[in-house]
Amino acid sequence: DYLPLRRDGAPRSAAAPREVTDYPFVRVDGDGVHEIPVGPVHAGIIEPGHFRFSVVGEKVQRLEQRLGYTHKGIEKRFTELPPFQAHRLAGRISGDSTVAYAWAYCMALESLAGCRIGERATWLRALLLERERVANHLGDLGALGNDAAFAFGLAQFSTLREDWLRLSHHAFGHRLMMDLVVPGGVATDVDQAMAARLSGQCELIERQVQELQQVYDEHPGLQDRFLTTGRVSPDLAARLGLTGLAGRASGQAADLRCDRPWAPYDQLDVRLATRGDGDVAARVSVRFDELRESLRLIRVLLSRLPDGRTRSELRLPTKVALGAGWVEGWRGEIFVALEWDGEQGANCIRRCHCHDPSWQNWPVLEHAIMGNIVPDFPLINKSFNLSYSGHDL
């Protein structure tokens, strides 16, 4: 009877604690089958989630995931915030996608306001988004090496990622670039000297990434762990709706920057990265390809950065209106649907829903692990690197 998203629903204080009950996991029966519970508290500093493995020996027969531990009432909180401040909440739904979420929210707000933002602002947004993509791919490639007992890869990519984040902090005031995408544009800018530094860093990192990719591709131990591990066939990916980076590694050739390019991507001719094998090796290869493409795009964005304003004024309509934002984040498509009341008070958002690509990708992970051995799960899980927080709104 507690309906927090309804306007006439009970206040928060009316939510009574419920009796704790056992979660009914699906049991796998048979000779030699036993269960391995993992989480929700994990050994590393990661988000909480519970994984229940049914195994025979070390081979996984079934995985069942239980999420929801990071549910924090995001959708209700949106209705309590002024619309010109709610982009800060959107940018904190999933911290590794703060630029993508903030852009999608601002796009939704700008669409219902009928506002067209300046060209320089859109190019700066794309610059921030591609830097976010690079930072996450650098981190994942190092972590994937580490999960295959290749600590050298972790050390090298961690160094590159740290240098990348430090320059982001110096250029934009925040390592993860939070609160830089704002309604009507951006809260930052780059001068010619900083543009040269950012472009120069891309060239340096691209050379180092090419060397590291050669190491990864020619390392027999890594390839033994990567190849055929955690395979999701293109047919299964299509049937289960696998999307984003993981989908492109399983033959799903979809990227909003290519398929439905919005400004400025409609002027950038983004190259799509795909593979068909659908295993860990394919997801690693897609990351390398997208990393290099993002480095190229950043140099293009900086060299062709147009003049103009970095922020435009928004005038919200005086009637009920709907807005939507659709952005290709590093993990996949992020969609924001926004319903506006038309009231000019402080809290006028009737409803805001933010959709993370992890929502439809989490179930696919349960299929990817089947038939693999238990020690390969951290590797398979990291090759998807799905968001718990983006799922548990």
Rosetta blueprint (number, residue, H / E / L):
1 D L
2 Y L
3 L L
4 P L
5 L L
6 R L
7 R L
8 D L
9 G L
10 A L
11 P L
12 R H
13 S H
14 A H
15 A L
16 A L
17 P L
18 R L
19 E L
20 V L
21 T L
22 D L
23 Y L
24 P L
25 F L
26 V L
27 R L
28 V L
29 D L
30 G L
31 D L
32 G L
33 V E
34 H E
35 E E
36 I E
37 P E
38 V E
39 G L
40 P L
41 V L
42 H L
43 A L
44 G L
45 I L
46 I L
47 E L
48 P L
49 G L
50 H E
51 F E
52 R E
53 F E
54 S E
55 V E
56 V E
57 G L
58 E L
59 K E
60 V E
61 Q E
62 R E
63 L E
64 E E
65 Q E
66 R E
67 L L
68 G L
69 Y L
70 T L
71 H L
72 K L
73 G L
74 I H
75 E H
76 K H
77 R H
78 F H
79 T L
80 E L
81 L L
82 P L
83 P L
84 F L
85 Q L
86 A H
87 H H
88 R H
89 L H
90 A H
91 G L
92 R L
93 I L
94 S L
95 G H
96 D H
97 S H
98 T H
99 V H
100 A H
101 Y H
102 A H
103 W H
104 A H
105 Y H
106 C H
107 M H
108 A H
109 L H
110 E H
111 S H
112 L H
113 A H
114 G L
115 C L
116 R L
117 I L
118 G L
119 E H
120 R H
121 A H
122 T H
123 W H
124 L H
125 R H
126 A H
127 L H
128 L H
129 L H
130 E H
131 R H
132 E H
133 R H
134 V H
135 A H
136 N H
137 H H
138 L H
139 G H
140 D H
141 L H
142 G H
143 A H
144 L H
145 G H
146 N H
147 D H
148 A L
149 A L
150 F L
151 A H
152 F H
153 G H
154 L H
155 A H
156 Q H
157 F H
158 S H
159 T H
160 L H
161 R H
162 E H
163 D H
164 W H
165 L H
166 R H
167 L H
168 S H
169 H H
170 H H
171 A H
172 F H
173 G L
174 H L
175 R L
176 L L
177 M L
178 M L
179 D L
180 L L
181 V E
182 V E
183 P L
184 G L
185 G E
186 V E
187 A L
188 T L
189 D L
190 V L
191 D L
192 Q H
193 A H
194 M H
195 A H
196 A H
197 R H
198 L H
199 S H
200 G H
201 Q H
202 C H
203 E H
204 L H
205 I H
206 E H
207 R H
208 Q H
209 V H
210 Q H
211 E H
212 L H
213 Q H
214 Q H
215 V H
216 Y H
217 D H
218 E H
219 H L
220 P H
221 G H
222 L H
223 Q H
224 D H
225 R H
226 F H
227 L L
228 T L
229 T L
230 G L
231 R L
232 V L
233 S L
234 P H
235 D H
236 L H
237 A H
238 A H
239 R H
240 L H
241 G L
242 L L
243 T L
244 G H
245 L H
246 A H
247 G H
248 R H
249 A L
250 S L
251 G L
252 Q L
253 A L
254 A L
255 D L
256 L H
257 R H
258 C H
259 D H
260 R L
261 P L
262 W L
263 A L
264 P L
265 Y H
266 D H
267 Q H
268 L L
269 D L
270 V L
271 R L
272 L L
273 A L
274 T L
275 R L
276 G L
277 D L
278 G L
279 D L
280 V H
281 A H
282 A H
283 R H
284 V H
285 S H
286 V H
287 R H
288 F H
289 D H
290 E H
291 L H
292 R H
293 E H
294 S H
295 L H
296 R H
297 L H
298 I H
299 R H
300 V H
301 L H
302 L H
303 S H
304 R L
305 L L
306 P L
307 D L
308 G L
309 R L
310 T L
311 R E
312 S L
313 E L
314 L L
315 R L
316 L L
317 P L
318 T L
319 K L
320 V L
321 A E
322 L E
323 G E
324 A E
325 G E
326 W E
327 V E
328 E E
329 G L
330 W L
331 R L
332 G L
333 E E
334 I E
335 F E
336 V E
337 A E
338 L E
339 E E
340 W E
341 D L
342 G L
343 E L
344 Q L
345 G L
346 A L
347 N L
348 C L
349 I E
350 R E
351 R E
352 C E
353 H E
354 C E
355 H E
356 D L
357 P L
358 S H
359 W H
360 Q H
361 N H
362 W H
363 P H
364 V H
365 L H
366 E H
367 H H
368 A H
369 I L
370 M L
371 G L
372 N L
373 I E
374 V H
375 P H
376 D H
377 F H
378 P H
379 L H
380 I H
381 N H
382 K H
383 S H
384 F H
385 N L
386 L L
387 S L
388 Y L
389 S L
390 G L
391 H L
392 D L
393 L L
